[in-house]
Amino acid sequence: MPIDPFTEQRRQMVEQQIRARGIRNERVLAAMEKVPRHVFVPEDARRMAYDDRPLPIGDGQTISQPYIVALMTDLLDPHIGDRILEIGAGSGYQAAILAELASEVITIERIPAVAARARRNLSAAGSRPADVIVADGTLGYPQKAPYQGILVTAGTPDVPPPLIGQLADGGRLVAPVGPHGIQELVRIVREGERIRRESHGGVVFVPLIGEHGWREDEE
């Protein structure tokens, strides 16, 4: 089996960028150390793959910085037995992390070329299966609802109502909510008919485009 030259960089990423900033979920840390992030970035950016920053992946999209991926995954808290819906496949990296932690992952991407790259990246990384579907993510994916976890990886003016409706009882939804430029990282937990909402600090994401997000001309 070939030696992965990025193994030490992944270990340092986990210890120096993620654990050192307060993420203590060992399952999340193990997934971050296992999944080869360099496979999910353009070839000319691979030397920066484990830096603590987002990177462009084409078509106006980015791969989030490792700490933010870990934080959002930690807040979602996926477990074996869970069905997870991701809104915004991007590079496929977040879906690969989720697939290490849950039983089923469905990721929605509105841009066909980005979805195709995500599928190729997931295959090249040898990741556990995740279904990549081209659709308007703000509508969710009712065919497989309810979900124990929903993760939104683009900034939305508010949480799309269809996503809340597709949460299972006890399910968690994590999303960056707010205007262009800066959003608030929000976690919603469904408790029967009650929706509990928490704030987890400021973040910056590309806009979520769709019927219940931003219009394309508002990008």
Secondary structure by P-SEA (a helix, b strand, c coil): cccccaaaaaaaaaaccccccccccaaaaaaaacccccccccccccccccccbbbbcccccccccaaaaaaaaaaacccccbbbbbcccccaaaaaaaaacccbbbbbbccaaaaaaaaaaaaaacccbbbbbbccccccccccccccbbbbcbbbccccaaaaaaccccbbbbbbcccccbbbbbbbbbcccbbbbbbcccccccccccccccccccc
